[in-house]
Amino acid sequence: MTWNINDAPDQKGRIAIVTGANIGLGYDTALALAGKGCGVVLACRNMDKAKAARGQILARYPKAHIECHALDLSSLKSVRSFATVFTKSHKKLDLLINNAGIMMPPFSLSEDGFESQLAANYLGHFALTGLLLPVLTKTRGSRVVSLSSLAHNWSEIRFDDLTFKNGYSKRGAYGQSKLACLMFAYELNRRLRKAGLKTLSVAAHPGVAVTNLAQHFPRFLTLFFPLVGQYAANGALPTLYAALGDDINGGDYCGPRSMRQMRGAPVKVGSNRASKDRPAAERLWKLSEELTGVSFLS
């Protein structure tokens, strides 16, 4: 028996933050949560696009409670500002969906001096989670869902050259960022359990999903995506399963069940050895605290 969104209980009275919720996987995740009665904060870099997404969701679910807040995950200043605004106006947070990301762009550094994919995909979410942890841990049944990718197999963590100063590989940098997200999800759960906290940390990946993330791919490659992958609405199901499934435990990783996890119904899946390297995860955690200036569960 496979899970689908109809299996999830009513979410009325709960609130979720979905980063990068104006398009693609994030939008479909927010749409599905709103359809179950969950209040959703669309945390997006572009406010015009966020407001347009809000309008589309309300057109489907007129009674939904949808907020838009500015969040640029490649900017630690923006991350801190968002966390401050949210915690001043909300006393609970049931779901933090760390979804936003960029994939294989040309080389650039963030305003904080980090390689752009590591900044937006991982370090921003690390800092955001730490800053929101007090409100998460006060909320019964809360979960943090970190988005990884099949690309976590593409790279190791380059501790000696995180920013690819010695030669940029956009594929390697994307793989590193997604491996970091998965290692973070596992390590966060271990630290939550050690601290005696009930918040769950889980991870998910969409398989091969046809989304805006492929904008930097050659067009001839994107034409093949529908043949082996799935559209964003189906790609969002592993995230929704991780967030709402009643059989989900801390440290679970969810993805599609078919074609080597490229498409299909959401199930619990495995990950590579590097993602489960505890000494490397501890080293990454310490380094992430140093780079972001956000320390928690240490």
N, C-alpha and C positions, 0 to 999 in steps of 0.2 A: 504493500500500500504506500502510495507516495503522498507527500504533503502538498497542499496548495493553499492559497490565501483564504479560501472558504473554511479551512480547518481552524483558522485563528479565531479566538474569542473576540467579542466586542471590546474595543479599545477606548470607549468613552471615558473621559476624565484623565487620560494619560497624555503626555506630551513628549514629542520627539524632535530632535534636531537632526536634519539631514544636510550635510555639506554638499555643495555642488548640486543643489536640487532643482535648478532651473531647466535642466536638459538631461537627456539620456537616462542612465540607470538611476541617478538621483531623483529625477522627475518622476519616473515610474514607481520608485520606492515611496516617495512622498504621496503620490496619487493613491496608491494602494493603502497606505496608512490612514489617509484622510477618509477613504471609503469605509474603513473599519471604525471610524469615529475618533481616531486619535488626533489631537491637536498637533500641528506640524510647524516648526520653524524652518523656513527655507533660508539657509545660510549660504549666501552667494556673493561672488565678487562683483557681478554686474547687477545693480539694483533694477534697471529697466527690464532685464530679462527675468529677474526674480518676480517682479510684479506681473509680468505677462504670464509666467507659470502659475502664479497665484490665481489669476483670472481664469485660466484654463481649468484648474482644479475646482474652483468654485462653480464653474459652469456645469461640472459633473456632479458636484456635491455642494449644493448651495448653503447647507447648514454647517459646513466644515469650518473649523477655526484654523486659519492659516496666517502666519506672520512672515514678514520678510525682514531679514537683517543682513547688513553688509559684513562680509568675511572674506578676506584675501589670505588664504593659507600660506602663501609664499612670503607674507609679511608678519613677523612676530608682533609688531605694533598693532596690526589689525586683529590678530588673534587675541591679544590681551584686551583690546577695546571691546570686541564681541563678547568675550567672557564676562567682562565687567557689566555690560549692558544687560546680558541675559540674567546673571545672578542677582542683579538689583530688581528685576521685574518678575522673576520666577523663583518659587521656593522648592520646586521639585523638577526632576528630569528623569523620565523613565527610559528613554532610548537616545543614545548618542550614536548616530550612524556616520562613521568617518568614511565618506564616499568620494569626495571630490578628488580629482587627479588630472594630471596631464600626461601625455604619452609620446615619447620620442620626438620632442621638438628640437630645433637647432640649439646649440650650446648657448646658455646664458647663466648668469648668476643672479640670485635674488638680492633684494636690497640689504639683506643681512649677510651676503657673501657666500651663500650656499648654492650648489648646483641646483638648477630650477626644479627638476623632478624630485630630488630628495627633499627640497624645501616644501613644495606644494603637496606631495603625496604622503610624506612621512613626518618630517620635523614639525610642520604646522599642526598636524593631528596629534602628535605626541604632546606638544605644548597645550593644545586645546583640551585634551583629555585631562591633563594634570590640573589645569585651571578650573575645570568643571567637576573634578572628582568630589569635592565636598558636597555639592548638591546631588550628585549621582548616588553617593553612598548613603545619603539621608532618605533616598527614595526606595521604597520597598519594591523588589522585583526588577530593579534597573539593570540595563545591559549596555555594554559598549560593543559595537560591531565595527571591526576594522576590515576594509576592503583590500584584499590582496589580488593575486592574478596567477594564472599559469606561468606567467613570466617570472615568478619567483625562482624558477629553475635556471634563469638566464645568467645569473651572476652570484658571486659571493659579496659579502660586505667588504669594501675596500678600505679598511681602517686606516691605511697609510696614505690614501688618496681619495677621500670621499667625494671631492669636487672634480675629479678627473682632470687635474691640472697637468698630468703627464700624458694627455691624449684622450679626447672625448669619444666615447662610444654611446650614442643615444640609446641603443638597445641595452647595453650593459648598465647604463645609468637608470633606465626604467626598471630593469630586473632587480638592481640593487634596492631601489626604493620600495618595490613590492615585496621583496624578501624582508626588508626592514619592517614593513607593516605587519607581516605575518609573525615575525619574531617578537615584535612588540605585543601583539595580541596574546601570544602564549605566555610571555614574561609578565605582562600585566595581570593575567589570571593567576599566575603563581604568586605574585606579590599580594594580590587581593586576598587570596586564601590564607597566606601566611599572616596577614594583618587581621584575620578574622572578619573580613568584610563580605557582605552577601552579593554585591554587584558582580555580575558575570561579564567576563571578557571573552568574546568569540570572534571568529573571522569568517569571511565568505569571499568567494570569487564568482564571476558571472559566466565562466567559460569563455568562449569566443563570441562576444556580443557585438552587434552592429550598432555602434554609437558614434558620437562626435569625437571620441578619443582617437579615431583612426584618421583624423584630418591631416596628419603629417605623413601618412603612408602613401606610397605611389598608388594612383587610382586603379591600376590593373590588379593590384592585390586586394583592394577593398571589394572588387566585383565578385571575388570568390567567398567572401565572408558568409553570405547567406547560405551557401552550400554546405559549410561545415559548422556554422555557428547558429546563433539565434538572435532575435530582435530584443531590444532593450527591456520590454515588458517581461519577457521570459528570463532574460539575464538578471533581472532584479529579484527573481524568486529565491535564489540562495540567500540573499541579504535579508529578505523578509522572513524566511525560515529561521535564520540565525537570530533574528530579532524577536520573533513571535512564537516559534515552535515550542510546544510544551514538553518535548523530550530533549531540549537543548541543555547541555551542561557547559560550565566554564571550560574554555580550552578547546571546544569543538571548532571544526573548520567545515564549512558548507560549500558545496558546488554542484554542478550538473552531474548526473550519473552516467551519461552515455558518451560514446566516441571519445574516450580518454579525457573525460571531464570537459568536453568542448560544448556540449549541449544536452538538454534533457531536464527531467524533473529534479528538484533540489534534494540532495541527500548529504549525509556527513561523508567527507572525503579525507584522504591522507595528504601529506606534504613531504617534501624531501628532507634529507638528513640535516642539511645546513639550517633549515628553519627551526630545528629542534635542538640545536647546539646551545646548551645552557650557558657555558662560559662566554660564548660569543654574544649571547643575548644580554648577559649582565654587563659585558663591556660596552655593547651598543647603548644600553640604558644609561650608563654613567656618562658616556660621550654625549648622548642626546641631552641630558640635563645640563652639561657644560655648554653646549652649543646654543641651547634655547634659553637658558637661565631659569628654567622651570624644573623644580625638584619635587618629587612626590614618591611615597612608598619606598623610600630609601633607608 
